[in-house]
Amino acid sequence: MQTQEYTGKLKVGDLVCRRIRTPMDVELSESTGKLGIVVSRSMKGMPLHPCVEVWYMKSGKVYSIGESLVEVCHAAA
């Protein structure tokens, strides 16, 4: 299996916020938390797209999410 280089813009350590576009986004944000820290990044899915693993402070858990569904609140140094 061939791996593809990450083409997204987020960096490990970035503080990110979940983008709120739908009522489901509000529900997810309330249960997992709106703020999180990027802990890893990779290309996943069909079609292949940039994804990040985010540790959400409120829940204390790591979730995989498409990069387009989060935005940087504070960039890592």
N, C-alpha and C positions, 0 to 999 in steps of 0.2 A: 504494500500500500504506500503510495506516494503522499507526502505531506506538502501542503502549500504554505508558503510564507504568509504571515499575517499582514494584511494590507490596510487594516484600520488605523485610526488616529489616536485611540486611547492608549495610555501607558499604565503599567502596573504602578499602583500607588495613587492614581488619580481618585479624587473624591467625586463621585457621580450622583446624580439625582435621576430618579425614574421620570420619564416624560409622561405627563398626564394628558391623554387624548380621549379616553373613553371611560365610562363608568367602571369597567373592569380594571382599568389602570388605577383608579381611586381605591378600589377594594384591595388590590394587590399591595399598593403602597401602604395602606392602613395595616395590613397583616404582616408584611415583611419589613416595612420601613421605606422611607423615601430616599434616605441617604445611604450610600455604601462606598466601599473602597474596592477598586479593581485589584484582584489578586492573581489573575492570569488572563491570557488572551489567546485566541486561536481562530482558525477558519473552520466552520462547521456548517452542516445543513445541506439541503438541496433546494435551490442552487446554493453553492458554497458562498458564505458571507461571513464578515467579521463578527465574532462573538466574544464576550468577556465573562469571566467568572467574577461575581461581585459578592463581597461579604457585607451583608446588611446589618447595621448596628442594632436595630430594634429587635430583630429575630435572632441574631448571633449565628446565622446560617449563611452558607455560600450557595448562590443560585447562578445558573448559566442564563445569559440574556443576550439578545442581539444588540450590537452596538448602536443601532438606530433607535433603540428604545430607551437609551439613557443619554444624558448630557453632562459635560464636565462642570462641576460647581467650583472646584479648585484643582488646578493641575499639579501633579507631583513635580518636585524640584528636579 
